[in-house]
Amino acid sequence: MKPLFLLTLMLVTQIACHSQTGSKETPVKNPYYSRTDTRKLHITNAEWKRVLPPDLYAVARESATERAFTGKYWDTDVKGSYYCAVCGNPLFRSDAKFASSCGWPSFFEPLKANSVIYKEDNSLGMQRTEVICERCGSHLGHIFDDGPPPTHKRFCMNSVSLDFEPDPGAH
């Protein structure tokens, strides 16, 4: 009887500890995600690391880049809205999305002029302009001057940094 009690106690303790720290099976819910709250967020990277999946954290907070042609939105043409996957800030509409053949979702303009901010990026021996979520400061991708009219801009975004909501009835 004692070994069964100890085994049960160990199992309950392991489950309780596992669910408090989060894992792939039970991720920690991101309490900062909201599609309606527009207040600017000032969250430490340690806190973001606690609440974001590792692949999103690497791109959004460490400016990593997902491999071309691997993200879930690079080749989708469903009508809807794209939000920051970190905080829920509205970023792009599918009407501004175009097939750029670069392997990442590309847009010619943001939903609102102030939904993103721009920062000079001279990493990797290149001169580029980084696109950052205005609300949470997360890395989304880069902007280039080779897009279609009317803006001639290409917002080259990482799929992992985006959350998509299809329009009602869209397929």
Steps between C-alpha positions, in 0.01 A plus 500: 500500500783742584672472157171574323444807719854627434465438125168689495649787703799524264274499196270771640801714595654460155174595326452804726855625444479432127178698456632800695818538296345431162613268225407404147209303641381778732637835380479802726218725380621838372313753720622793286326392179198715415345611173319788672749643750714762326719599795874476434657204680823518700573135578843357576650240269513262798120525528454464122720190510273355768174552304602459133576178312876467433472552121294818542732629774807447279353701212302763690739577783842394359440609136553152360355418157301192411622310194349606168202298374442338842258740671128436502400826327754546220271344237150559635244722329202472737329833571542626854712694747852444630589584859823500701533145638660640816250767605200494260565842344321526159772518232388413145196415288511225242403763238854637535665155471668400177698205362860618508658156452750578775371227732351725768160667520527840330278806524517837325363701796408458867142520620571836667807720460571484874452125548870440430822693558826490310857459617828502311650150488863461396537139615643222284699754296184643340317831524132430554200646678351284772123499554394488864157473662414841641313358800747242636828577322532154345692431179267421209734509200643760261377750242644536149441737208418231243126455558205561269305824451363703659773510769783307328578360848540136600438430865673161521363345820571182694191276512574404860469868599150517351164379622227473235123535530306416182205717408163338575423259218855519357666176389 
